[in-house]
Amino acid sequence: MERSTNWRWERPVLGIESSCDETAAAVVVDGRICSNIRYSQTEHSLYGGVVPELASRDHVRKIVPVVSRALKDAGVGLGDLGGISVTQGPGLVGCLLVGISYAKGLAAGASLPLLGVHHIEGHLLAGVLSNPSLEPPLVALVASGGHTDLILVSDWGAYEMLGRTRDDAAGESFDKVAKMLELLEEGQTVMGGPAVSRAAVGGNPAAFDFPRGLMNVDGFDFSFSGLKTSVLYTLRDRSPEQNAESLSDIAASFEAAVVEVLAEKSLAAAEAAGTGTLLVTGGVAANGRLRQTLTSSALARGVEVVFPTSELCTDNAAMIAAVGGFRLGRGERSGMNLNANPRMELPGIRGMKR
């Protein structure tokens, strides 16, 4: 099936991603990944969360070697590129500015087209990088450390917000619970999801009756703050010895609560939209329990579920380069006055904007 939008941007596109604590660069040619380099910051584990100032400084130190490695691995020079795309937002403003400033310098020096792109649109197009035949219309669940959104994709570039979290994102809840359970060690990246999943192995997911926020409420919004608070109170009301003995059960019960809400809401949205396809993307989409639950449940409900590869679920620059190729192919460009937009809205979005 021929895509309804112009993806024919056959020259290599360099993508740069620096919205949070990943310094990443990649080269993509017409949907084919030629290189995908990522440096993950680890010092934030000392503080229990990403420290914006430290993240910005680390981007400054790493962006030059990361971009150089991406170009080298792809076997291209600046003169071979057809354009440069960089994350404009949303994200941490200082971190975004590092990537944007470097991208602007490269584009100006090599007289290349420049395009600022939306981080969430990158997660959407990560699905195409892994599944080239993926076509709208579809419903996408974007679940990450900063976002939990349900988006109707009528066409690439034409989006409608069906629902989003009213408080904490799913990935943020994983991070905070991992901290509560003391699962993150010094020197690890601040990614609580994998740590909680490892701790949940062998645990009883029904041992603790944690709340499922907004599960029985009409609409497709999410809420995870009550779940996170419930875990906190459970740990507070028990002895350290009891918590240690029940660690895997607590982790498994928490993970099960998050997964149940994400799976039920997203499948219901896909059914209501009548698209027949659900794309699940973002860092939380790498969660094994979520993948297993959605795959089995979707089959019974006649919904096809599509996931990017695990590497493309988390923040990466290949997805930013993919958006660049898509939008450069449509003739879009950014000027040298491109600036960071930490609260940037998804281009072409309709529906709720809060």
Secondary structure, DSSP 8 states (H G I E B T S, - for coil): ---SS-----S-EEEEE-SSSEEEEEEEETTEEEEEEEEE--GGGGTTS--HHHHHHHHHHHHHHHHHHHHHHHT--GGG-SEEEEEEESS-HHHHHHHHHHHHHHHHHHT--EEEEEHHHHHHHHHHHH-TT--SSEEEEEESSS-EEEEEEEETTEEEEEEEBSSS-HHHHHHHHHHHTT---TTS-S-HHHHHHHHHTT--TTSS----TTTTSSSS-B--HHHHHHHHHHHHTS-HHHHHHTHHHHHHHHHHHHHHHHHHHHHHHHHHHT--EEEEESGGGG-HHHHHHHHHHHHHHT-EEE---HHHHSS-SHHHHHHHHHHHHTT----TT----TT---TTEEE---
